[in-house]
Amino acid sequence: MATLAARSSGIVARKRTQLPQIAAQVPDGAKPESRVNRLARGVDNVHITTEGSGVPYAEALLAHLALQTLVLVMAGSVVGRGCVALMSHVVYKGRALPLAWVVRRGTQGHVPEALHIALMEQGQELIPPEARVVVLGDGACDGTDLQHTLHEAGWLYVCRTGSTVSASWDGTPFRLETVGACIKPGTLVAFPEASVTRDAYGPVFLLCCWAKG
């Protein structure tokens, strides 16, 4: 537990995850090499699992944070050797605290929608059922199956989508790029009760915005 606490506090203090960087923040009087070795043994310890060492603390933290609206952010990044991690974070005082993740082989780019759904299901197991949750995602998070999953969980969500997506509003079909070609910088166009994609998923609140600058 002392090693786990040292690693966690070292990451926060150093804002890095490399073991030598973390070890520099561990004031235990040992030599730097010894601290690195101690942290490395902790990482390799088969008895330290996510379920035993992470989940109980995550659940306790989320129970307190859920007294207000929980904001989750989804993002992908390259990790390890030839792998991509899709992660969800809970936003707290300007920091993104890792909540759940899934890893697959590949390079940074498109991640299958099924992994986004699996990630949200992981987070749902940790978050109190009565919590008010808002999920933020980029253009890779606009799949209608994912939106349906979030809707079924009772969570709100905001995500970007591509300009080539088809939509329909008040019985009129159109493409988002058509709206984009008709607006000017600083313009915001809202389509309440719209549907998106050729499958007409909805209703959703659709916004087309061209920010100034």
C-alpha positions in Angstrom: 0.0 0.0 0.0 2.9 2.3 0.8 4.4 1.7 -2.7 1.0 2.2 -4.3 0.5 5.5 -2.4 4.0 6.6 -3.4 3.4 5.9 -7.0 0.0 7.7 -7.1 1.3 10.8 -5.3 4.5 10.8 -7.5 2.4 10.8 -10.6 0.3 13.7 -9.4 3.3 15.7 -8.2 5.5 15.1 -11.2 2.7 15.0 -13.8 4.6 12.2 -15.5 4.2 8.4 -15.5 7.8 7.3 -16.1 9.1 5.5 -13.0 12.3 7.6 -12.7 10.2 10.8 -12.7 7.8 9.3 -10.1 10.7 8.1 -8.0 12.1 11.6 -7.8 9.0 12.6 -5.8 9.2 9.8 -3.2 11.0 11.2 -0.1 11.9 7.9 1.6 15.6 8.5 1.9 16.6 5.6 -0.5 18.8 6.0 -3.5 17.0 6.9 -6.8 17.8 3.5 -8.3 16.3 1.7 -5.3 13.1 3.8 -5.5 12.8 2.9 -9.2 13.3 -0.8 -8.5 10.7 -0.6 -5.7 8.1 1.0 -8.0 8.9 -1.5 -10.8 8.3 -4.4 -8.4 5.0 -2.9 -7.4 3.9 -2.7 -11.1 4.9 -6.3 -11.7 3.3 -7.6 -8.5 0.6 -10.1 -9.6 -1.3 -9.6 -6.3 -2.0 -5.9 -7.1 -5.0 -5.9 -9.4 -7.4 -3.3 -10.6 -10.3 -5.0 -8.8 -8.5 -5.1 -5.5 -6.3 -1.9 -5.5 -8.2 0.4 -7.8 -12.0 -0.2 -7.9 -12.7 0.3 -4.2 -11.0 3.7 -4.2 -12.6 4.7 -7.5 -16.0 3.8 -6.2 -15.5 5.8 -3.0 -14.2 8.8 -4.9 -17.1 8.7 -7.4 -19.6 8.4 -4.6 -18.5 11.8 -3.3 -18.0 13.5 -6.7 -21.5 12.3 -7.8 -23.0 14.8 -5.3 -22.6 17.1 -8.3 -22.8 16.4 -12.0 -20.1 14.0 -13.2 -18.4 15.0 -16.4 -16.7 12.1 -18.3 -14.4 12.6 -21.2 -13.5 9.9 -23.7 -10.2 10.0 -25.6 -7.7 7.7 -27.3 -3.9 7.7 -27.2 -1.0 5.5 -28.2 0.4 3.4 -25.4 3.1 0.8 -25.1 4.4 -0.9 -28.2 1.9 -0.9 -31.1 -1.2 -0.5 -28.9 -3.9 2.1 -28.5 -5.8 2.8 -25.3 -9.3 4.2 -25.3 -9.9 5.9 -21.9 -12.6 7.6 -20.0 -11.8 10.2 -17.4 -13.8 12.0 -14.8 -13.1 15.8 -14.8 -12.3 17.2 -11.4 -10.9 20.7 -10.8 -9.4 21.0 -14.2 -7.8 17.5 -14.1 -8.8 14.4 -16.0 -8.7 11.5 -13.6 -8.6 8.1 -15.4 -11.7 6.0 -14.7 -11.7 3.1 -17.1 -9.8 2.0 -20.2 -9.7 -0.7 -23.0 -6.5 -1.5 -24.9 -6.1 -2.9 -28.4 -3.3 -3.4 -30.9 -3.1 -0.8 -33.6 -2.1 2.8 -34.2 -3.9 5.9 -33.3 -6.9 6.5 -35.4 -10.4 5.0 -35.7 -11.4 2.8 -32.8 -14.4 0.4 -33.2 -17.6 1.6 -31.7 -17.9 -1.6 -29.8 -14.8 -0.5 -27.7 -16.5 2.8 -26.9 -19.5 0.9 -25.7 -17.4 -1.5 -23.6 -15.6 1.5 -22.1 -18.9 3.1 -21.0 -20.1 -0.1 -19.6 -17.0 -0.4 -17.4 -17.6 3.1 -16.1 -21.2 2.4 -15.5 -20.3 -0.3 -13.0 -18.4 2.2 -10.9 -20.7 5.2 -11.0 -23.6 5.4 -8.5 -26.8 4.6 -10.4 -28.5 7.9 -9.2 -25.6 10.1 -10.4 -26.2 12.7 -13.1 -23.6 12.1 -15.8 -22.6 14.1 -18.9 -20.2 12.4 -21.4 -18.1 14.5 -23.7 -16.6 12.9 -26.9 -14.9 13.9 -30.1 -15.9 12.9 -33.6 -15.1 9.3 -33.0 -17.8 9.1 -30.4 -20.8 9.8 -32.6 -21.9 6.3 -33.4 -25.6 5.7 -32.9 -25.2 2.5 -31.0 -23.0 4.3 -28.5 -25.6 7.1 -28.3 -28.3 4.5 -27.6 -26.1 3.0 -24.9 -25.7 6.3 -23.1 -29.4 7.1 -23.5 -30.3 3.8 -21.9 -28.0 4.5 -19.0 -29.8 7.8 -18.4 -26.7 9.8 -19.2 -26.5 13.0 -21.1 -23.8 13.4 -23.8 -22.3 15.9 -26.2 -20.2 14.8 -29.1 -18.8 16.2 -32.4 -19.8 14.6 -35.7 -18.6 14.8 -39.3 -19.9 17.4 -41.8 -20.8 14.6 -44.2 -23.4 13.1 -41.8 -27.0 13.1 -43.1 -29.7 14.5 -40.8 -33.4 15.3 -40.8 -35.3 18.0 -39.1 -39.1 18.7 -39.3 -39.4 16.1 -42.1 -36.7 17.7 -44.2 -33.5 15.7 -44.9 -30.1 17.5 -45.4 -26.4 17.0 -45.0 -24.5 18.9 -42.3 -22.0 20.2 -44.8 -24.8 22.0 -46.6 -25.6 23.9 -43.4 -22.0 24.7 -42.9 -21.7 26.2 -46.4 -24.6 28.6 -45.6 -23.5 30.0 -42.3 -20.9 32.6 -41.4 -18.3 32.9 -38.6 -19.9 33.4 -35.3 -23.2 31.7 -36.4 -24.9 29.0 -34.4 -27.8 27.0 -35.9 -29.9 24.7 -33.7 -32.1 21.8 -34.8 -34.1 20.5 -31.8 -35.7 17.1 -32.1 -33.5 16.2 -35.1 -32.5 12.7 -36.4 -29.1 11.8 -37.7 -27.5 9.3 -40.1 -29.4 7.3 -42.7 -30.9 5.2 -39.9 -32.7 8.4 -38.6 -31.5 8.0 -35.1 -33.1 10.4 -32.7 -34.4 12.6 -31.5 -31.2 14.5 -30.7 -30.4 18.2 -30.3 -28.2 19.1 -33.2 -26.0 22.2 -33.3 -24.1 23.6 -36.3 -21.5 26.2 -35.2 -18.8 28.2 -36.9 -16.8 29.8 -34.2 -15.1 33.1 -34.7 -11.4 33.0 -35.6 
